[in-house]
Amino acid sequence: MNVCIIGNGVTGFTAAIRLRERRPDWKITMISGESTHPYSRPALMYIFMGHMRYGDTKPFADSFWTERRIDLVRAWVTRIDTANRRLELHRGEPIAYDKLLLATGSKSNRFGWPGQDLEGVQGLYDLMDLRRLYENVKTTRAAVIVGGGLIGIELAEMLHTRHIPVTFIVREESFWDNVLPREESGMINRVIRKAGIGLLLERNLKSIEGDAKGRVRAAITDRGETLDCQIVGLTAGVSPNLDLVKETSIDTGRGILVDPSLRTSVDAVYAAGDCAEIVKGNGDRNLLQQVWYTGKMQGRVVADVMAGDEAIYDPGIWYNSAKFLDLEYQTYGRVGFKVEGEKSLFWEHESGLHAVRIVHTDGEGVIGFNLMGVRYRHEVCERWIREQRSPGWVLDHLAEANFDGEFFRRHENEIVGVMKEQIQ
């Protein structure tokens, strides 16, 4: 049995390792044109900022793959021939497969803006983007970032450390307010502006202008503002990378359509990670999940299915964490989903740099937590959500969740007092 995996991100390499455990006699080939060895994409910013080297981002030593007899092919797949189960590459001979996993990830959104193909316009998703950034900053005096998400804030911090003035163009009323409640989003606005980063809200990018050499010279907003810049970072989200499947019979929607076992519409072809759109059925919205831990979970599930098991992907209780410059953020469960009967308990420190939100419903108890500048234990918050603990019970036991270090100031007494008044 010959299994091919297109993509060597967290989903691809997790699936490869799991398959080798399950099927010691199968041939496994992982193909990527980006890099020979897998690495951690979330670490790109730390490479640029000098906190890590590229080699530090590899999850295993290079010898790991040889020892486990997982072949690594450095090439771009140019065509998937599903009828003959064959992959054509940009160089070298085609590769035959018996089973195929598509783990092609995402790509930065581009919405057809005039000038979006100029030199100096880029996203921040892969090693190629990082290399472009190294070159682009050499001649950059100012930068504009389009979009107010997690990748945008990372890019802003990266440029800020090089003393390059940065301005955000954000279409929403407040930074990331399509995900965060109003208070948390407002806190991020303040942190960004305090750092000296420009923030233009309720604006859209109209066009990007270039100079005579075809490089960026300015970004134009829909209000007619001209922002001189030499880099435009396009960070208005990412979309599943469907380039390889467009000319195939594999069904797609927003992503590559798969069932809950991560099978595509074509026999012996599977998809997982950022590129996969899981069809839920029963009127539920299809599931697209594009974070590191869900990619890892899907990689393990799809490997078991490819090995012959009956397995279903269960995303469990949602969580995510990030940093907005120096402000830490964690979320567990359902926050901002605006489900029927949803209620919030909210506390914010007088400094404006710490906040806790506990979301609950009368029927389910606590359903979510948002933490800003405060760290709580993942396993504790998840357990309380799973056990449907009441808000009052959670407040009585809130100190159990605190994960702040020994010398961090703790705020439980104040939080509990404020929230119990809100309950009453």
Secondary structure as GFF3:
##gff-version 3
##sequence-region A 1 424
A	DSSP	beta_strand	2	6	.	.	.	ID=ss1
A	DSSP	alpha_helix	10	22	.	.	.	ID=ss2
A	DSSP	beta_strand	27	32	.	.	.	ID=ss3
A	DSSP	three_ten_helix	41	43	.	.	.	ID=ss4
A	DSSP	alpha_helix	44	48	.	.	.	ID=ss5
A	DSSP	three_ten_helix	54	57	.	.	.	ID=ss6
A	DSSP	alpha_helix	63	67	.	.	.	ID=ss7
A	DSSP	beta_strand	70	74	.	.	.	ID=ss8
A	DSSP	beta_strand	77	81	.	.	.	ID=ss9
A	DSSP	beta_strand	86	89	.	.	.	ID=ss10
A	DSSP	beta_strand	95	96	.	.	.	ID=ss11
A	DSSP	beta_strand	99	102	.	.	.	ID=ss12
A	DSSP	beta_strand	106	108	.	.	.	ID=ss13
A	DSSP	beta_strand	121	122	.	.	.	ID=ss14
A	DSSP	alpha_helix	127	136	.	.	.	ID=ss15
A	DSSP	three_ten_helix	137	139	.	.	.	ID=ss16
A	DSSP	beta_strand	143	146	.	.	.	ID=ss17
A	DSSP	alpha_helix	150	160	.	.	.	ID=ss18
A	DSSP	beta_strand	166	170	.	.	.	ID=ss19
A	DSSP	alpha_helix	182	194	.	.	.	ID=ss20
A	DSSP	beta_strand	198	201	.	.	.	ID=ss21
A	DSSP	beta_strand	205	210	.	.	.	ID=ss22
A	DSSP	beta_strand	216	221	.	.	.	ID=ss23
A	DSSP	beta_strand	226	228	.	.	.	ID=ss24
A	DSSP	beta_strand	231	234	.	.	.	ID=ss25
A	DSSP	beta_strand	238	240	.	.	.	ID=ss26
A	DSSP	three_ten_helix	243	245	.	.	.	ID=ss27
A	DSSP	beta_strand	256	258	.	.	.	ID=ss28
A	DSSP	beta_strand	269	271	.	.	.	ID=ss29
A	DSSP	three_ten_helix	273	275	.	.	.	ID=ss30
A	DSSP	beta_strand	276	278	.	.	.	ID=ss31
A	DSSP	alpha_helix	292	306	.	.	.	ID=ss32
A	DSSP	beta_strand	319	324	.	.	.	ID=ss33
A	DSSP	beta_strand	327	333	.	.	.	ID=ss34
A	DSSP	beta_strand	343	348	.	.	.	ID=ss35
A	DSSP	beta_strand	355	361	.	.	.	ID=ss36
A	DSSP	beta_strand	365	372	.	.	.	ID=ss37
A	DSSP	alpha_helix	378	386	.	.	.	ID=ss38
A	DSSP	alpha_helix	391	396	.	.	.	ID=ss39
A	DSSP	three_ten_helix	398	401	.	.	.	ID=ss40
A	DSSP	alpha_helix	412	423	.	.	.	ID=ss41
###
